[in-house]
């Protein structure tokens, strides 16, 4: 026994040694890396705007400083990028911006906000040039702001209008015996429609068509202004696929030059007056954003405006940069409310919704906060269902024209396996003390239990609509007529009173300053997430997530199908969620 104990102690000792050695190396590297002076921006430089790794508005920060040591140093958010571009406008060392991105994951509302920052940058007289081997429709929307647009001779430009595809699982349920029992309020609450039908309902088709047309009109209006092509002509080009080759794209004035990347870089050298056989100075946007974040002061004012980022699906718990959790959100609102230097709050919402309960808890915290300080909402790509729930009681609401919002409706989903269990020979018996003490997914849903669940859905819907009515100073009937789960774009939402103004995050900050009666201000970002050691381990290379492994094996398309099924299984409790399956192409 003593021998075995010594062997185990030795093994454990070796394991602990290697763990301490491993983390010690990481810690030393992080500490000394953090002490470096950072990137040097040389005179006559160009910013390379590669957006491949930028997806969120906010990159996040942690309450525990040790988490920052282990976090990704290059992580920046879109807000950091936009602030960096504002600094670059007046930076004498920066002469222009080169947009080199093959695959951006930004949403359309985010792309619009970035476009506006780039348009403002051009007012300085500095150039913006863009090059790609292929332009997706989403990327072309952003790149169209450039002074000169290059396209590889062997590449293509995708410009054909918008579309979305929705999967339906009714037949699959009947064949498999796995059924999703749906209880909902709202004729447009199409998040659960795929489990009820084999085709799109008239109401869902109506709202989806209106949504796509509104977003598309916003997109081509912006492209029209940048490229000096009428929206009517842009529609003709899209309908006829008249920009499908580089030559056709140039002939129709969507791009300027068909050439390889070396020619593009030679053109930048010419603009900088650098010899062809010499390299020109360049700095990546992420490096420049990190440098400006630590060296630039946009305002020295003691007055602050808190910017609280609510991005991702709404769930219980702490949350992170991809999930809106009640813990981090409520704590952020409380801290901002109690901080005397913070004069106003801007809530940046980019969310399709989620848990109705968590949405209500965040709504309540905002209700308490606006009694002390003004709260202004800035909507990003989405502020729908639960995302709108947490926004509806703000003093003012801003949205982009192509923001997806509304979806005021709720639903509940109860998985039922009774048909499957019968098919494969599984039988169950329930023993209860009371008639309604148990819901079993292995027996058919009875009408009484369904009625009780529907009652809960109706109660949450009534609460939701009441909150919107009070926040937007409308009657219950007025909100109900534009609710029912229907999704609207920002421009449509403005007309029906769900938002106050069309504008970006900067516009919301100006409004917040006005409401707080301050002229100069600095900003402080929230939330600060409370994470522990297990979260550190999850970020290490050898701790790749199960989802990442499955995605590698199944591929993007099959993984997407699996995710739709998984999301339904995770929807515990009544949901205030937009149609998550909408994926605009």
N, C-alpha and C positions, 0 to 999 in steps of 0.2 A: 504494500500500500504506500509506504514511504517512497519507494522507487517511482511508482506511478505519479505520486504527488510532485516529486522533483521534476519529472519529465513535463508534466502539465505546467508547472511554474516556469520552467525554461521556455516552453513554447509561448506561453503568455508574455513572458518577458521580451522575447524576440519580437513578437507581434507589436507590443507597446513601443519598443525601441524604433521599429520601422515607421510606425504611425507618427511618433514624435519627430523623427528625422524628416519624414515627408512634409509634415505641416510646418516644421521649422524652416525648411528650404523655401516653402511658399511664403511664409511670413517674412523672412529676410529679404526675399525678392520683392515682395510688396512694399516693405518699408523703404528699401533703398530705391526702388522704382519710383515711389511717391516723392522722394526727395530730389528727383531730377528736375531740371529747369523746364522740361517739356519741349514742345516743338518750337523751332525758330522760324518765324515768318520773315523771309528775305524780301528785299526791295524788288519791285517789278514782278510780283507773284500772282498766280491764278489759283483760285479755289476750285478743287475738283469735287463736284457735287454728286457723289455716288450714294444712292439711297437704299442700296440693297439690304442693309441691316437696320434700317430705320422703320419702325412700325407704330410705336406708341407715341402719344404726345409727351408723355412723362416717363423718364427712365427710372425713377424711383430713388429713394434714399432710406437709410435705416436708422433707428434710434440707437442701436448698439454700434459704436464706431468700429468694432472688430468685424462686423459684417461688411463694412466698406472696404476693409483690407482685403477680404476674400472675394469681393464682387468684381464684376467685369469692368476693368478700367476704361475701356473704349465705349461703354454704354452711354449713349446720349439719346434724348428724345427729340421729337419734331420741334417742340418749343425752343429747345436749345439751338437747333439748326436755324430757326427763324430769327432768334435773337442774334446769332452770329452773323447772319446776312445783313441785319440792320447795322451792326458794328462795321462790317466790311464796306458798307456804303461810304463811310467817311475815313476808312483806313487807307492812308496814302501808299502803303506797301501793296495793297490789293488793287489790281488793275482790271480784273474781270472774273467771270465764273464759267467754268467748263462743266456742262452736264454730261456725265458719262455713267449712265445706268441702264443695264439690260433688263432688270427686273425689280421694280419697286412694289412694295406691299402696302403703300399708303392707300387709304380710302379716297373717294372723290372729294369729300369735303376737306380732308387734310391737304389734298393736292391743290385745291382752290386756294386755301390759306397760304400755302407755299408759293403758289403763282403770284399772289398779291405781294408777297415779300420780294419776289424777284422783279416784279414790275416796278416796285418802289426803288429797288437797287439800280435799275436801269436809268432812273431819273438823274443819277449822279453823273451820267455820261460814260460810265464803264460798260464794257460789253458782256454779253452772255452768249455763249456758243454751245451747241448741243450736237452730240454724235451718238449713233447706235447702230449695231448690226441689224437689229430688228426693233420696230416700235410697236409695242402693244397699244391698244386703244387708250388704256389708262395712262401709260407712260407718255404717249403723244400729247395728251391733254396738258400735262405739265410741261413737256419740252417745247410745245408750241409758243411759249412765251419768249423763247430765245431770239436774238437778233438774226442769227444764221443757224439753220438746221441742216445737218449732214446725215446722209444715209448710205450705208455700205452698198456697193453695186450689186452684190449677191443677196441683199437683205430684202425685207418687205415691211410694209406699213399696214397695220390692221385698223381699218376705218370703215365700219359697217353698221353703226347704230348699236343700241343696247339690247340685251336679252337676258332672260333668266329661265332656269329649268327647275321644275319642282317634281320630286319623286312621290309616288303614292304607293301605300303598302296594304291597302285593303285586301286584295287577293292573297298577298303573302301571308297575312294574318289568318285568313280562312284555310289556306293550305297547310300552314305550320301549326295552327291551333293556338298560337300566341296572339292574344288580342289586347289592344289598348283601349280600356273603357274611358271615354272622354266626357267630361262635364265642363261646359263652357258658357260664357255670356259674351255675346257680340257676334253678329253675323259675319263680320270680317275677321274673326279671330282664327286666321288660317294656319297658325302654328301647328294645330292638331288636325287640320283637314286631311292630310295624307293618310291618317288612320281611319277616316270615316268614308272616304270616297276613292274612286279609281280615276277621277278626273277633276279638274279645277272647277269650283263653283262659279256661277255668274258673278257673285259678289266679289270673290277673290280675283277673278279675271279683271273685273272693273277697276279695283284698287291697284292691282299690279300694273295694268296698262297705264293708268293715270300717273302712277309713280315713275315708271320708266320714261314716259314722255316728258314729265316735268324735269327729271334729272338730265335727260338728253338735251332738252332745250337750254338748260343752264350751261351744259358743256359746250355746245356749238356756239352759243352766244359769246362765251369767253374766247374760243378759238377764232371766231369771226373778228373780234376786236384786235387780236394779236396778229392774225395773218391777213387781215383786210380782204376777207372773202365773205360774201353774204351768207346768211344762215340758209337761205333757199338753195344756194349752190352747194353748200356743205351737205345738205340733205340729199341732193342729187348725186354727189360723189359717194356718199355712204350707200345709198340705194343701189347704185350701179356698180359698186365695188371699183370705182374709177381711180383708186390710189393703191391698188394691190401690188404694183411693181414700183421700184425706185423711179423709173422713167415716168410712169403715169403719175406718181405722187408729185414729182417735180413739175410736170406739165400742168397739173391742177393747183400748183402753188402751195401745197401742204408742206413741202420741204424746199430747200434752196439749192443744195449741191449734192450730187451723187459722187461719192469718192470713198477711198479707203481711209483708215484711221490715220495713217502717216501723213496724208494730205491735210487732214483736219488739224493735226498738231503743227504742221508747217504754217497753216493759216494763223494759229495762235501765236507762233513765233513772230510772224510778220506784224501782227497787231501789237506785240510787245517790243518790236524792233530788235529781236534776237536773231542772230545768224542761224541759217539752216543747219549748220553742222554743230551747233551748240544746243544744250538742253535749256529749257526754260524753267523758272522756279515755280513750283506748285506745292500746295498744301491741301490735305484732305479736309473735307468739311467737318468730320468728327474731331480731328486734331484741332482745327481752328475753333470749333465750338467749345472744346474743353479749355483752350487757352483763353478765349474771351470770357468764359464763365468765371475764371479766376483772376483775370487782370483788368477787365473792363467794368466800369461802374456807369450804368445807364442813368442812375440818379443817386445823389447823396442825401436825399431827403430822409428824415427820421420817420416820416409817415410811411406805413407799409400797407400793401394790399395782399391778402393771402390768396394764393391760387391753389385750390384744392382739386386734384385730378381724380375723377371717378371714371375709370376706364375698364371695360370688360363686362362679363356677366355678373349679375348681382347675386351673391350667395352669403350664407351665414359665415361667421368666423372672422379672422383677422384681415384676409384679403392680401393682394400683392399688386404688382404693376399690370397684371392681366385679369384680376378678379376684384370686384368691388365688394369689400367685406364691411360688415357693420362695425367691427372693432376699430379699424384704422380710420374709417370715415367719421364715425361719431367722435372719436378722440381728436381728430383734426379740427372738426367744427368747434368742439369745446375749447381747445387750445387757442384757436383764432379768436374766439368770442371773448376769452378772458385776457388776451394780450392787449395791453393798452396802446401799444405802438401800431397795432393793426387796426386800420380805420374802416376797412370794408373787405368783403370776401367775393371772389369770383369762383364759381363752381364750374369746372370744365367737364362736361359730360360726354362720354363716348361709349354708349352702352345700349344693347338691344333689350335689356331688362333681365328678369330672373325672379328670384323669390319675392313674393308680395309682402311677406312679413318684414324682411330686411329692408325693402323699399320704404315701408311705412315707418320703420325705426329711424331711417336716415331722414325721411320727410319731417318727422317730429323734431329732430335735432336742428334742422334748417328753420323750422317754425320758431323755435326758441332763440336761435341765433339772430334772425332778422328783427327781433324785438329790440336787440342791442345795437346791431350794425347792419348796414345794407348788404344784401346778398344778390348778386347778379349771376345769371347762368349763361355760359357760352357752350353751345352745342357743336360737337364735332361731326363725325360720320353718322353716328346714331345717337338719338336720345328718345328711344321708343319704349312704350309700355312702362316697365319699371324704371327705365331711364327717364321717361317723361314724368313719372310719379315723383321722383326725387327732385325734379326741376320745377314743377308746376307752381310752387308757392314762393318762388323768388320774387324780388322786387321788380326785376326786369329780366327778360329772356331774349338772348341773341341766337340766331341760327344762320348757317350758310344756306344759300338757295338750294343746294343739293343735299342738305342734311336730311336724313330719314327720321321722322319723329311721329308723335301721336301713338297709335296702336293702344288706345285706352280700352282695355278689356282684360279679362282674366280667364283662366281655365285650370282644370285639374285632370291628371291622367292616372288611371289605376290599371297597372298590368294585370291581365287575367290569363291563366294557363289552363282553364278547365277543359277546353276542347283538346289541347295537347295531351293533358294527363289522361283523358279518356282514350285517346288514340293509342297511346303507348302503354296503357294498362296500369296507370297509377291511380289509386283511389284513396281518398282522404275522408276522415270523420272528424267533426268538431265537437268539442265539449265546452260549453259556456255556462256562466252563471246567469247571464241576462241575454235577452233576445238580440241586442245589437252590440254585444261586447267584442265581436271579432269580425274583421273582414279577411276572408281567405281568397287568395288569387286562384285557388284550385276548385272553387265552386262558382257557378254563374252569378253575376251581379244581380242582387234582388232590387226591386223597384224602391223599396223603402230606404235602403242604404243609399241608392242613387239619388233619391229625393233629398236626403239629409246632406249629402255632399253638394248637390246643386244649391241647396240653401246657403251653404258656406261660400260657394262661388258668388252667388248673388249678393251676399253681405259684403264681400270684399270689393265687388264691382261697385256697389253703392257707395262704399267708403272712398274708393278711388275717384269716382265721378264727383263726389261731394268735395273732396280736396281740390280737384281741378277747378270746380265752380267757384270755390272760395278764393283760390289763388288767382284766378283769371278774372274775377269779378263778373261771372256769368251765372245764369240760372242752371239748375240741374238739367232741365229739359234742353237748354241750348247745348250743354256739353254732351248730353246723351245722344243728341242728333248727329254729332260729328265724332262720336266715340265708336262703340260697337266693335272695337278692335281694329278700326280702319287706320292704315298707314298713310301719312302725308309727307310731302317734301317740305323743306323750310319755306320756300316761296308760297306754297299752298297754305301752310300753317299760319303764315302772316295774315293771309286774307281772312281766315276763319277765327283768328284771335288766340291761337295757341302759343304764338310767340309775339314779341313786341317789335323787333327790328331784325333786319338782315345785316349780319356783320360777323367779324372774326373775334378771336380772343383779345386782340389789342383794342377793338372797339368796345368790348365788354369791360375791359380794364378802365378805359376812359369814362364809361358810364358809371362804374363803381366809384371812381374818383369824384365825379360830379355829384353823385348822391351823398358821398361822405364830405363834400365841400372842401376838398383838398386839390391843389394844383400839381404839386410835385409828389412823387411817390416812388418807392422801390417795391419789389415783389418778393414774397417768401413762399416757396413751394411746399405743398403737403400732398399726401400723407408721408409720415415717417413710419415705416413698417417695423413691427416687432417680430423678429425672426430668431430662431434658436440654432443650435449646432447641427441639428438634422437638416436644416435648410441649406447649410454650408455644404454638407456632404452631397446633397442632391445636385449641386452645381458642378461637382468634380467630374472629370472626363470618364472615370471608370464607373460612375453612377448614372449612366444613361437611362432615361426613363423607359418604362415599359411601352408607353405610347410611341416614343421615337423608334424603338425597335420594331414595333408592329407596322409603323408607317413605312419603314425601310423594306419590310417583307411584302406588304400588300400593294404598295404604290399609292400615289396621291388620290386617285379616283376611288379605289376600293376603300381606302382609309376614310374618305369623306362619307361613304355610305355607312360604314361602321359607326362613325361619330354621330350620325343622325339618330341611330338606334340607341346609342349609349346616352345621348343627351336626354332623351325621353325617360330613360330609366333613372336618371339622376334628378329629375324634376320632382322633388318631394314637396308636398304641400301645395297650396294654391299658387299659381304662377301669374305674374304680370309680365308677359314676355311677347316680343314681336315675332313675326314669322322668321325664325332663325335660318330657315332653308333658303331665303332669298340671297342669291349670289349673282350680282349684276356683272355680265360679261361685256 
